[in-house]
Amino acid sequence: MPLSMTGYATSKHQDDSCEVVCEIKSVNHRFLELSIKPNDINNKLDSFIRNTLKKRVERGAIDIRFKYNLSQAYSYSVNKESLLNLKKILSQLTIVNAQNISLSDIKNFPGIFETNEKNKIPESVIKKTFLEALEEFMKDKSREGIKIQKVFNKKIKTINDSINKLQKQIPVINKKRMSLLSSKVKQLKLELDADKLSQEAAMLILKYDVAEELERITFHIESMKKELSLKKTKGKKVDFILQELFRETNTLAVKIDRPSLKGMALDMKLAVEEMREQAQNLE
């Protein structure tokens, strides 16, 4: 099944302590290029995200963004050593009764009380939010891939219908071509024996024969259908097959000299070109 290189998904985690949003979006690119923001994610988490993506995605420029919102929470502690040291010094002063010291008396002394803001989000929460976004991201790529495959199926049908019509018309055209050659010879009153006439007709038919091109086009179409039916379609291979198809349909259009059939060949060439445009979106 083909996957599109373009995709978009978001996932959100929210509890009493924090809110985490992960957004993943991608555009076309020849290779796999990852961008993770914010840049202060630790190396272990960064490696987890990159390695997980590389197992699921082969091509595309992927942008991953995390947004955080933390509830204000604090923890408090008392530096007992500093407090005892203060009490010892105060007890040495005759003008101060160290036993009657209150909280309001010592709160402004530095180093006695320590306040810490709890602002760290657990890695497990970030990983969970990322993995949920990744699943939705892959589903979106799959949905876009199905749309591309529908376009391919329509164009392939157009080409196959044209091949069938050409294969039926070419023997009739060759017969008319030989008859026309005989008429021309008679009109010009040329002295040609039957063997020479047959030889000239054969050369003329061979010059415009497209059976080989039609055979190769059919082969490439079947190869592409097989690639598109695989569990993981490779966009680069589809693009290569389409290059070969374009070359063969171009040769076909050049060799066919009948206006009605040339139009059919040009339609085939156009269908291949339209598939090449779609193939640029395939992973």
N, C-alpha and C positions, 0 to 999 in steps of 0.2 A: 504494500500500500504506500503510495507516495505521501510524503510530508512536505508541507510548505516551509520555507525558511522564515516566513513572517508569522508572528504570533504575539499574543498579549494575554496576560493574566495577572490577577492580584489575589492576595490572601491576607486575612487580618486575624490577629490574636489579641484578645482583650481580657484582662482580669482586674482585680482590685489594685494590683501594684503597677501594672504597665499596659501599654498598647503597642503592638508591633504590626507594621504593614510591610508586606513584601510585594514589589511590582516587578514583573519580568516582561520585557518586550524585545523583539528582534526584527532585523531587516536583512536583506540579501547581502551575502558576502561570499567571496571565493573560498574562504577558509573559516575556521572557528575562531572567533574573537570575542573575549569576555571582558566586561567592565562591571566591577562591583563597587557600589557606593553605599554608605560613606567609606572613606579609605582607612578608618581606624579600626576596622574589623581585624581581630587577631589572626595570626598566620594559620593556626590550626583550623579555625572556622573558614577562613578563605580557601584553604586547601580542600576542605570537605565540600564546599559549594562547587569549586572548579572540577574536582574529580567526579562528583555526582553528575554534573552537566555533560562532561565528556563521554560518559557512558550512555547518555540518552540522545545527544545531539552531535551531528558531524560537521555541519556548516552553518554559517550565519553570524552576524554581528549582534551579540546578545547583551542587553543592558539590564543589570539587576540592581534595584534600589531598595534600601530598607529605611523606614521612617519609624522613629521611636517617640513615645510619649510616656513619661514616668510620673507616678504619683509621688508627692513630696513625703518622704519618710526619713526619720532620723534615729540614730542610736546615741546613747550617752554613756560616758564612763568617767570615773574619778581616778585621778593619779594619786594613789595612796601614799606613795613615797614623797611627793611634793606636799601633800596635805600634812603628813607627819612632820616634815621639815618645817613647815610654817608654824605648826602648833608648838614645836620645840623652841623656835625663835621667840614666839609671842610669850611663852611661859617664862622666858628670861627677862622680860620687861615688867618692871614693878607697876607701871601705870596701866597695864592691860591684864584683865582676868581671862586667861586662855580658856577656862572652863565655860565661860559665858559667851564665847564667840558663836554667832549665828550664820546662817547661809548667806544672808544679805551682806554680812561683813566680809566674806571671803570670795564671793562670786566674781569679783573683778580682778582677783589675783590671777595673773597668767599661769597656765600650766596645771591648774587644779582640776578644772573640768574640761573634758574633751567631747566635742560634738562631731559626729560623722553622718554624712548624708548617704542614704542607701540608694544608689543610682545605677546599679549594675543589673542588666537583664540576663537571666540564665541562658547559656548557649543552647540548651535543649529547647527553649521557647523559640529562639531564632531559627534553629534547624527545622523545627516542626512547621513554622510558618513558611519557610522557604520550600520545603517538600510539598506542602499543600499547593503553593503557587505553581510549582513545577508541574504537578499533575494536571492542573488546569491549563497550563501553558502548552503541554503536549497534546491535550485534547483540542485546543484551538488550532494548533498546527495541523492536526489530523483533519479537522473540519475544512480547513483551507485546502488541504491536499485532496480531499474528496471533490471539491469544486474544480480543481485543476484536472483531475482524472475525468470528470464529466466532459470537460472541453476536449480532452484528448480522445475520448471515445467517439465524440461527435465528428471530429476531424478524421479519425481513422476510418469511420464508416463512409465518409465522403470519398476518401482515397480508394477504399475497397470497391465501392460502387463504380467509380471511374475505371478501375482496372478491369472489372468484369465487362463493362461496356466496350472498352478498347479491345479486349481480347476477342470479342464477338465481331467487331467491326474490321479489324486488321486483315483477316483472310479475304473478306469481301473487297476491301480496298486494294489489296495486292492483285486480286483477279482483275479488277477494273484497270489497274495500272498496266498489267500485261496486255489487256485488250487495247488500251489506249496506245501503247507502244506499237502494236501491230498495225493499228490504223494510221499512225504517223509514218510508218515505213511505207505503207501502200500509197499514202498521199505524196510522199517524196519520191516514190518510184525507185526505191533503193533495192539493189539486188542482194538480198540476204537470204541464205538458206535457213531451214528450220532450226538447225543446231545453233547457228550464229545468233538467230533471233532469240532463242531460249536463253543463250548465254548472256546476251545484253539485258534481257528481262530480269534474269536472276541477279545480275549486278545492280540493277536499278532497285529491285526489291530489297536486296541486302543493305543498300545505302540507307534506306528509310525504315529498315526493320527495327522494331522496338521490343521484340520479344524478350531479349536479354535484360533490357532496362526494367520491364514489367516484372520479370522474375526476381531481379535484385530488390526492387521496391517491395514486392510481396514478402521477401525474406526479412528485410529490415522492419517492416510493419509487424511481422510475427515476433521478431526479437524484442521490439519495443513493448508489445502486449505482454510478453513473458516477463519482462523487467518490471512493468507496472503492476503485475499480479503478485510479485514477491512481497514477503512480510515487510521488508525494508528496501524500498526502491532507492537506487542511487541516481541522484540528479545528474552527476557527471556522465554516467553511462548513457542515460537517456539523451543528453545533449550531444554526445558523440554519434549515437544512432541517427539523430535528426540531421546532423551534418551530412552523413552519408545519404540520407533520404533526399535532402535538398539537392545534392549533387546529381543524383539519379533523375529526379523530377525535372531538373533544369535541362539535362541531356535529352530527356523525353520530349520536352516542349520544343527543343531546337530541331529534333529529328522529324517530328510530325509536321507534315506540310498541308494537311487538310484543315481549313479554318474551323470546322465544327469540332474536330478532334483536338486541335491545338488549344481551343478554349477549355476543353476538359483537362488537358495537361496543365494548363496555367492555373486552373482551379486547384489541382493537386499540389502544385508548387506553392500556392497561396496558403493552403491548409497546413503544409509543412512549416512555412514561415510563422504562421500563427501559433503552432505548437512550440516552435523554438522560443517564442516570446514567453510563453507560459512556463517552459522548462527552466527559465532563469530564476523562477521562484521555488524550484524543487530543491529539497535538501539532498 
